Amino acid sequence: MSTSRMDDLQKRARRAILSHALFRLESGLTIALTLLLAWFLPRPFAWWRGWYWLALGGIAWVLIVITSITDEASAQAALMQMLSEAPRPPRLRSPHYREKVEQALEYRQKIEQALLGMRAGILRDYLLQTMVDLSEWLRMIYALAERLDVYEHDEILQRDKAAVEEAISALQRQLRTAPDAATRAQIESLLAARREQQESLTKLQGLMAQAQFRLEETLSALGTAYSQFLMIGAQKAESTAHQELAQRMQAQVQELEDILTSMQQVYDASHSPRSAEKREEE
């Protein structure tokens, strides 16, 4: 992980802990109680001054903030809140892909629980840094499952798959009976566009099959990462193990990003012959 990303994560963790300390329930109740007492009971004793409530409330609030920042349990609660800001799973129509996304989310939750169960120290800081890569990995898994789900329910795509072969056959028949060279040239142009579309659809179908296998593989890799995370947390691995784990996570992210890019490019190409299809209808 680069130094800039490490610094960013540390800043996020500090902000999360400070925000938790400032806005936790006890802080809000202290402020509210102070204001109520200062307004409704300004002088409970003859020697009492109204601003005493504000001073005592301010001191109590500062003590709550300080103890929250230094308290291990409060710090863990703040980190849990920060980690929960991960990408949310997409809404999927396919039960199969919903199951895969839930499996990935379960691994993430287990890793978070293991991380927050560790004592503060350098090792936990190292593993906290890997959460950035884990979040990106989960985001790619969500994106891949969502893309597969969308493509499988794309009515236009399904229609094109069924229509392209019929359109090619019809154009071939028209080509054989074309009355002149100009008509043949136009039909040949349309036929080339349809064949290109057919090739793109076939390629997309192959990429979708690869993506489905890739989704299974990356979930297995996520399970392996969870086991390695536990080993590192138990200090049963070498000191460089967290770096190797981060590198493997980054490699998974890159591979998923590559296949998503390829799928989008081929999907766009499969829809590109629209103008040719329009000319065909005319």
VODREN-596952 format. One record per residue: x, y, z of N, C-alpha, C in turn; residue number from 1. Coordinates in steps of 0.2 Angstrom, whole numbers, plus 2048, in hexadecimal, padded with zeros to 3 digits. Layout:
BEGIN
   nu   nv   nw  cau  cav  caw   cu   cv   cw  num
    X    Y    Z    X    Y    Z    X    Y    Z  NUM
...
//
This chain:
BEGIN
   nu   nv   nw  cau  cav  caw   cu   cv   cw  num
  804  7FA  800  800  800  800  804  806  800    1
  803  80B  7FC  807  811  7FB  806  815  802    2
  80B  81A  803  80C  81E  809  806  822  809    3
  803  825  803  7FE  82A  803  7F7  826  806    4
  7F6  820  803  7F0  81C  806  7F1  81A  80D    5
  7F7  819  80F  7F8  818  817  7F6  81E  81B    6
  7F9  824  818  7F7  82A  81C  7F0  82B  81C    7
  7ED  82A  816  7E5  82C  815  7E1  827  81A    8
  7E3  821  81B  7E0  81C  81F  7E1  81E  826    9
  7E7  820  828  7E8  823  82F  7E4  829  831   10
  7E3  82D  82C  7E0  833  82D  7D8  832  82E   11
  7D6  82D  82A  7CF  82B  82A  7CD  828  831   12
  7D2  824  833  7D1  820  83A  7D1  826  83F   13
  7D6  82B  83F  7D6  830  844  7CF  834  844   14
  7CD  836  83E  7C7  839  83E  7C1  835  840   15
  7C1  82F  83F  7BB  82B  841  7BB  82B  849   16
  7C1  82A  84C  7C2  829  853  7C0  830  856   17
  7C2  836  853  7C0  83C  856  7B9  83E  855   18
  7B6  83C  84F  7AF  83D  84E  7AB  839  853   19
  7AD  833  854  7A9  82F  859  7A9  832  860   20
  7AF  835  862  7B0  838  868  7AB  83E  869   21
  7AB  842  864  7A8  848  864  7A0  847  864   22
  79E  842  860  797  842  85F  793  83B  862   23
  797  838  866  794  832  86A  78E  834  86E   24
  78A  830  870  784  831  874  786  835  87A   25
  78B  833  87E  78C  836  884  78E  83D  883   26
  792  83F  87E  793  846  87D  78D  84A  87C   27
  788  847  878  782  84B  876  77E  84C  87D   28
  77D  847  881  77A  847  887  77D  84C  88C   29
  783  84C  88C  787  851  890  785  858  88E   30
  786  85A  888  784  860  885  77D  862  887   31
  778  85E  885  771  85F  886  770  860  88E   32
  772  85C  892  771  85D  899  774  863  89C   33
  77A  865  899  77D  86C  89B  778  872  899   34
  776  872  893  772  877  891  76B  877  895   35
  768  872  896  762  871  89A  763  874  8A1   36
  768  872  8A4  769  874  8AB  76B  87C  8AB   37
  76F  87E  8A6  770  885  8A6  76A  889  8A5   38
  765  887  8A1  75F  88B  8A0  75A  88A  8A5   39
  758  884  8A7  753  883  8AC  755  884  8B3   40
  75B  882  8B5  75E  883  8BC  764  887  8BC   41
  764  88D  8BB  76A  891  8BA  76D  892  8C1   42
  76A  892  8C7  76C  894  8CD  769  88F  8D2   43
  76C  889  8D3  769  884  8D8  76B  886  8DF   44
  770  88A  8DF  773  88C  8E6  774  894  8E5   45
  774  897  8EB  775  89E  8EB  77C  8A0  8E8   46
  781  89C  8E9  787  89E  8E7  789  89C  8E0   47
  784  898  8DD  785  895  8D6  784  89A  8D1   48
  788  899  8CC  787  89E  8C6  785  899  8C0   49
  781  89C  8BB  77F  898  8B6  784  896  8B1   50
  78A  899  8B1  78F  897  8AC  793  891  8AF   51
  792  890  8B6  795  88A  8B9  793  883  8B5   52
  78C  883  8B3  78A  87D  8AF  78E  87C  8A9   53
  78F  882  8A5  792  882  89F  799  87F  8A0   54
  79C  882  8A5  7A3  880  8A7  7A4  879  8A8   55
  79F  876  8AD  7A0  86F  8AF  79E  86B  8A9   56
  799  86D  8A5  797  869  89F  79D  869  89A   57
  7A0  86E  899  7A6  86E  894  7AB  86A  897   58
  7AD  86A  89D  7B2  865  8A0  7B0  85E  89F   59
  7AA  85D  8A0  7A7  856  8A0  7A8  853  898   60
  7A6  858  894  7A6  856  88D  7AD  855  88A   61
  7B2  859  88C  7B9  858  88B  7BB  852  88D   62
  7BA  850  893  7BC  84A  896  7B9  844  892   63
  7B3  844  890  7B0  83F  88C  7B3  83E  886   64
  7B5  844  882  7B9  843  87C  7C0  840  87D   65
  7C3  842  882  7CA  840  883  7CA  838  885   66
  7C5  836  889  7C5  82F  88B  7C2  82B  885   67
  7BE  82E  881  7BC  82A  87B  7C2  829  876   68
  7C6  82E  875  7CC  82D  871  7D1  828  873   69
  7D2  828  87A  7D7  824  87D  7D4  81D  87F   70
  7CE  81C  87F  7CB  816  881  7CB  811  87B   71
  7CD  80B  87C  7CE  806  877  7C7  804  874   72
  7C2  803  878  7BC  801  876  7B9  806  871   73
  7B9  80C  873  7B6  812  86F  7BA  812  869   74
  7C1  811  869  7C4  812  863  7C2  80C  85E   75
  7C1  806  861  7BF  801  85D  7B8  802  85A   76
  7B3  805  85E  7AD  807  85B  7AD  80C  855   77
  7B2  811  856  7B3  816  851  7B5  812  84A   78
  7BA  80E  84B  7BD  80A  845  7B8  806  842   79
  7B3  803  846  7AE  7FF  843  7A9  803  83F   80
  7A8  809  841  7A4  80E  83E  7A7  810  837   81
  7AE  811  837  7B1  813  831  7B1  80D  82C   82
  7B2  807  82F  7B3  801  82A  7AC  800  827   83
  7A7  802  82B  7A0  800  828  79E  805  822   84
  7A2  80A  821  7A1  80E  81B  7A3  80B  815   85
  7A4  805  814  7A6  801  80E  7A0  802  809   86
  7A2  800  803  79D  800  7FD  797  7FC  7FF   87
  791  7FE  7FE  78B  7FA  7FF  78A  7F5  7FA   88
  788  7EF  7FB  786  7EA  7F6  781  7ED  7F2   89
  781  7EB  7EB  77C  7ED  7E7  776  7E9  7E7   90
  770  7EC  7E5  76A  7E8  7E5  76A  7E3  7DE   91
  76A  7DD  7DF  76A  7D8  7DA  764  7D4  7D9   92
  762  7D3  7D3  75C  7CF  7D2  75D  7C7  7D2   93
  763  7C5  7D1  765  7BE  7D0  767  7BC  7D7   94
  763  7B7  7DA  765  7B4  7E0  76C  7B1  7E1   95
  76E  7AF  7DB  775  7AC  7DB  77A  7B1  7DC   96
  77A  7B7  7D9  77F  7BD  7DA  77E  7C0  7E1   97
  777  7C0  7E4  776  7C3  7EA  77A  7BE  7EF   98
  77A  7B8  7EE  77D  7B3  7F3  785  7B4  7F3   99
  787  7B6  7ED  78F  7B7  7EC  791  7BD  7F0  100
  78D  7C3  7EF  78E  7C9  7F2  78D  7C8  7FA  101
  788  7C5  7FC  788  7C4  804  78D  7C0  806  102
  790  7BB  802  796  7B7  805  79C  7BC  805  103
  79D  7C0  801  7A3  7C5  801  7A2  7CA  807  104
  79C  7CC  808  79A  7D0  80E  79B  7CD  814  105
  79A  7C7  815  79B  7C3  81B  7A2  7C2  81C  106
  7A6  7C1  817  7AE  7C1  818  7B0  7C8  81B  107
  7AE  7CD  818  7B0  7D4  81A  7AE  7D5  822  108
  7A8  7D3  824  7A6  7D4  82A  7AA  7D0  82F  109
  7AC  7CA  82D  7B0  7C6  831  7B7  7C9  832  110
  7BA  7CB  82D  7C0  7CF  82D  7C0  7D5  831  111
  7BB  7D9  831  7BA  7DF  835  7BA  7DD  83D  112
  7B6  7D7  83E  7B6  7D5  845  7BC  7D3  848  113
  7C0  7CF  843  7C7  7CD  845  7CB  7D3  847  114
  7CB  7D8  842  7CF  7DE  843  7CD  7E2  849  115
  7C7  7E3  84B  7C5  7E7  851  7C6  7E3  857  116
  7C7  7DC  857  7C9  7D8  85C  7D0  7D8  85E  117
  7D4  7DB  85A  7DB  7DB  85C  7DD  7E1  860  118
  7E2  7E0  864  7E5  7E6  868  7E8  7EB  864  119
  7E8  7F1  866  7EB  7F7  862  7F2  7F6  862  120
  7F5  7F7  85C  7FC  7F7  85B  7FE  7F7  854  121
  804  7F6  852  807  7F6  84C  804  7F1  847  122
  803  7EB  84A  800  7E6  846  7F9  7E8  843  123
  7F5  7EA  848  7EE  7EC  846  7EE  7F2  841  124
  7F3  7F6  842  7F3  7FC  83E  7F5  7F9  837  125
  7F9  7F5  836  7FB  7F2  830  7F5  7EE  82C  126
  7F1  7EB  830  7EB  7E7  82E  7E6  7EC  82C  127
  7E5  7F1  830  7E0  7F7  82E  7E1  7FA  827  128
  7E8  7FA  826  7E9  7FD  81F  7E7  7F8  819  129
  7E6  7F2  81B  7E4  7ED  815  7DD  7EE  814  130
  7D9  7F1  819  7D2  7F2  818  7D0  7F7  812  131
  7D5  7FB  810  7D4  7FF  80A  7D3  7FB  804  132
  7D8  7F6  804  7D8  7F1  7FE  7D2  7ED  7FE  133
  7D0  7EB  804  7CB  7E6  805  7C4  7EA  803  134
  7C3  7F0  805  7BE  7F4  802  7BD  7F4  7FB  135
  7C3  7F6  7F8  7C3  7F6  7F0  7C2  7EF  7ED  136
  7C4  7EA  7F0  7C3  7E3  7EE  7BC  7E2  7EE  137
  7B8  7E3  7F4  7B1  7E2  7F5  7AD  7E6  7EF  138
  7B0  7EC  7EE  7AC  7F1  7E9  7AC  7EE  7E2  139
  7B2  7EA  7E1  7B3  7E7  7DA  7AE  7E1  7DA  140
  7AE  7DD  7DF  7AA  7D7  7DF  7A2  7D9  7DE  141
  7A0  7DF  7E2  79A  7E1  7E1  798  7E3  7DA  142
  79D  7E7  7D7  79C  7E9  7D0  79C  7E3  7CB  143
  7A0  7DE  7CC  7A0  7D9  7C8  799  7D5  7C8  144
  797  7D4  7CE  790  7D0  7CF  78B  7D5  7CC  145
  78B  7DB  7CD  786  7DF  7CB  786  7DF  7C3  146
  78C  7E0  7C0  78C  7E0  7B9  78A  7D9  7B6  147
  78B  7D4  7B9  789  7CD  7B6  781  7CD  7B7  148
  77F  7CF  7BD  777  7CF  7BE  774  7D4  7B9  149
  777  7DA  7B7  774  7DE  7B2  774  7DB  7AB  150
  779  7D8  7A9  77A  7D6  7A3  775  7D0  7A2  151
  774  7CC  7A7  770  7C6  7A6  768  7C8  7A6  152
  767  7CE  7A8  760  7D0  7A8  75F  7D6  7A3  153
  764  7D7  79F  764  7DC  79A  75F  7DA  794  154
  759  7DD  793  754  7DA  78E  757  7DC  787  155
  75A  7E1  786  75D  7E3  780  762  7DE  77E  156
  767  7DC  782  76C  7D7  781  769  7D1  77F  157
  764  7CE  783  761  7C8  782  75D  7C8  77B  158
  75A  7CE  779  757  7CE  773  75C  7CE  76D  159
  762  7D1  76E  767  7D1  769  76A  7CA  768  160
  76B  7C7  76D  76D  7C0  76D  769  7BC  768  161
  762  7BC  769  75D  7B8  765  75D  7BB  75E  162
  75D  7C2  75D  75C  7C5  757  762  7C5  752  163
  768  7C5  755  76E  7C6  750  76F  7C1  74B  164
  76E  7BA  74D  76F  7B5  748  769  7B5  743  165
  763  7B6  745  75E  7B7  740  75F  7BD  73B  166
  761  7C2  73E  763  7C8  73A  768  7C7  735  167
  76D  7C3  737  773  7C1  732  770  7BD  72D  168
  76C  7B8  72E  769  7B3  729  765  7B7  724  169
  761  7BC  727  75D  7C0  722  761  7C4  71E  170
  766  7C7  720  76B  7CB  71C  76E  7C7  717  171
  770  7C1  719  773  7BD  714  76F  7BB  70E  172
  768  7BA  710  763  7B8  70B  762  7BE  706  173
  762  7C4  709  761  7CA  705  767  7CC  701  174
  76D  7CA  703  773  7CB  6FF  773  7C6  6F9  175
  770  7C0  6FA  770  7BC  6F4  76B  7BE  6EE  176
  767  7C2  6F0  762  7C5  6EC  762  7CC  6EA  177
  768  7CF  6EC  768  7D6  6EB  768  7D8  6E4  178
  765  7DD  6E2  764  7DF  6DB  76A  7E2  6D8  179
  76E  7E6  6DC  773  7EA  6D9  779  7EA  6DE  180
  77F  7ED  6DC  785  7EE  6E0  784  7F2  6E6  181
  780  7F8  6E5  77F  7FC  6EA  77B  7F9  6F0  182
  776  7F5  6EE  772  7F2  6F3  776  7ED  6F7  183
  77A  7E9  6F3  77F  7E4  6F6  784  7E7  6FB  184
  787  7ED  6F9  78B  7F0  6FD  788  7F2  704  185
  782  7F5  703  77F  7F7  70A  77D  7F1  70E  186
  77B  7EB  70B  779  7E5  70F  780  7E2  712  187
  785  7E2  70E  78B  7E0  711  78E  7E4  717  188
  78D  7EA  716  78F  7EF  71C  78A  7ED  722  189
  784  7EC  721  780  7EA  727  781  7E3  729  190
  783  7DF  725  785  7D8  727  78B  7D8  72B  191
  790  7DC  729  796  7DD  72D  795  7DF  734  192
  790  7E4  734  78F  7E7  73B  78B  7E2  73F  193
  787  7DE  73C  784  7D9  740  788  7D3  742  194
  78D  7D1  73E  792  7CC  740  797  7CF  745  195
  798  7D5  745  79C  7D8  74A  798  7D8  751  196
  792  7DA  750  78E  7D9  756  78D  7D2  759  197
  78D  7CE  755  78C  7C7  757  793  7C4  75A  198
  798  7C7  757  79F  7C5  75A  79F  7C8  761  199
  79D  7CE  762  79D  7D2  768  799  7CE  76E  200
  793  7CC  76B  78F  7C9  770  791  7C2  772  201
  795  7BF  76D  798  7B8  76F  79E  7B9  774  202
  7A1  7BE  773  7A7  7C0  777  7A5  7C2  77E  203
  79F  7C6  77E  79C  7C8  785  79A  7C2  789  204
  797  7BD  785  794  7B7  788  79A  7B3  78B  205
  7A0  7B3  788  7A6  7B0  78A  7A9  7B3  790  206
  7A9  7BA  790  7AB  7BE  796  7A7  7BD  79C  207
  7A0  7BD  79B  79C  7BC  7A0  79D  7B5  7A4  208
  79E  7B0  7A0  7A0  7AA  7A3  7A6  7AA  7A7  209
  7AC  7AD  7A4  7B2  7AE  7A7  7B1  7B2  7AE  210
  7AC  7B7  7AD  7AB  7BC  7B3  7A8  7B7  7B9  211
  7A3  7B3  7B7  7A0  7AF  7BC  7A5  7AA  7C0  212
  7AA  7A7  7BC  7AF  7A3  7BF  7B4  7A8  7C3  213
  7B5  7AE  7C0  7B9  7B2  7C4  7B6  7B4  7CB  214
  7B0  7B5  7CB  7AC  7B7  7D1  7AD  7B1  7D6  215
  7AC  7AB  7D4  7AD  7A6  7D8  7B5  7A5  7DB  216
  7B9  7A7  7D7  7C0  7A6  7D9  7C2  7AC  7DE  217
  7C0  7B2  7DC  7C1  7B7  7E1  7BE  7B7  7E8  218
  7B8  7B3  7E8  7B5  7B2  7EE  7B9  7AD  7F2  219
  7BC  7A8  7EF  7C0  7A3  7F2  7C7  7A7  7F5  220
  7C9  7AB  7F0  7CF  7AF  7F2  7CE  7B3  7F9  221
  7C7  7B6  7F9  7C5  7BA  7FF  7C5  7B6  805  222
  7C3  7B0  804  7C3  7AB  80A  7CA  7A9  80C  223
  7CF  7A9  807  7D6  7A8  809  7D9  7AE  80D  224
  7D7  7B4  80A  7D9  7BA  80D  7D7  7BA  815  225
  7D1  7B8  816  7CE  7B8  81D  7D2  7B4  821  226
  7D4  7AE  81F  7D8  7A9  823  7DF  7AC  824  227
  7E2  7AF  81F  7E9  7B2  820  7E8  7B8  824  228
  7E3  7BC  824  7E2  7C1  829  7E2  7BF  830  229
  7DE  7B9  831  7DE  7B7  838  7E5  7B4  83A  230
  7E9  7B1  836  7F0  7AF  837  7F4  7B5  839  231
  7F4  7BA  835  7F8  7C0  836  7F6  7C3  83D  232
  7EF  7C4  83E  7ED  7C6  845  7EF  7C2  84B  233
  7F0  7BC  84A  7F2  7B8  84F  7FA  7B7  850  234
  7FD  7BB  84B  804  7BC  84B  808  7B5  84A  235
  804  7B1  845  807  7AB  843  80A  7AB  83C  236
  80A  7B1  839  80D  7B2  833  813  7B7  833  237
  817  7B7  82E  81D  7BC  82E  81B  7C3  82E  238
  81F  7C7  830  81E  7CE  830  81C  7D2  82A  239
  81E  7CF  824  81D  7D1  81E  816  7CE  81B  240
  813  7CA  81F  80D  7C7  81C  807  7CC  81A  241
  807  7D1  81E  801  7D6  81D  802  7DA  816  242
  809  7DB  815  80A  7DE  80E  809  7D9  808  243
  80A  7D3  809  808  7CE  804  801  7CD  803  244
  7FD  7CE  809  7F6  7CD  809  7F3  7D3  805  245
  7F6  7D9  806  7F4  7DF  803  7F5  7DF  7FB  246
  7FB  7DC  7FA  7FD  7DB  7F2  7F8  7D6  7EF  247
  7F6  7D1  7F2  7F1  7CC  7EF  7EA  7D0  7EF  248
  7E8  7D3  7F3  7E2  7D7  7F3  7E2  7DC  7ED  249
  7E7  7E0  7EC  7E8  7E4  7E7  7E8  7E1  7E0  250
  7EB  7DB  7E0  7EB  7D7  7D9  7E4  7D5  7D8  251
  7E0  7D3  7DD  7D9  7D1  7DC  7D5  7D6  7D9  252
  7D6  7DC  7DC  7D3  7E2  7DA  7D4  7E4  7D2  253
  7DB  7E3  7D0  7DD  7E5  7CA  7DA  7E0  7C5  254
  7DA  7DA  7C6  7D7  7D4  7C2  7CF  7D5  7C1  255
  7CC  7D7  7C6  7C5  7D8  7C6  7C3  7DE  7C2  256
  7C7  7E4  7C3  7C6  7EA  7BF  7C7  7E9  7B8  257
  7CC  7E4  7B6  7CE  7E3  7AF  7C8  7DF  7AB  258
  7C5  7DA  7AF  7C0  7D7  7AC  7B9  7DB  7AB  259
  7B8  7E0  7B0  7B3  7E4  7B0  7B3  7E9  7AA  260
  7BA  7EB  7A9  7BB  7F0  7A3  7BA  7EC  79C  261
  7BC  7E6  79C  7BB  7E2  796  7B4  7E1  794  262
  7B0  7DF  79A  7A9  7DE  799  7A5  7E4  796  263
  7A7  7EA  799  7A4  7F0  797  7A5  7F2  790  264
  7AC  7F1  78E  7AE  7F2  787  7AA  7EE  782  265
  7AA  7E8  783  7A6  7E3  77F  79F  7E4  77F  266
  79C  7E6  785  795  7E7  785  793  7ED  781  267
  797  7F3  781  796  7F9  77D  797  7F7  776  268
  79C  7F3  774  79D  7F1  76D  797  7ED  76A  269
  794  7E9  76F  78E  7E5  76C  788  7E9  76B  270
  788  7EF  76D  782  7F4  76C  784  7F9  767  271
  78A  7F9  764  78C  7FE  760  789  7FE  759  272
  787  7F8  756  784  7F8  74F  77D  7FB  74F  273
  77B  7FF  753  774  801  753  772  806  74D  274
  777  80A  74B  776  80E  745  775  80A  73F  275
  779  804  73F  779  800  739  772  7FC  739  276
  770  7FA  73F  769  7F7  73F  764  7FC  73D  277
  764  802  73F  75F  807  73D  75F  808  735  278
  765  808  732  765  808  72B  762  802  728  279
  763  7FC  72B  760  7F6  729  759  7F7  728  280
  756  7F9  72E  74E  7FA  72E  74C  7FF  729  281
  750  804  728  74D  809  723  74E  806  71B  282
//
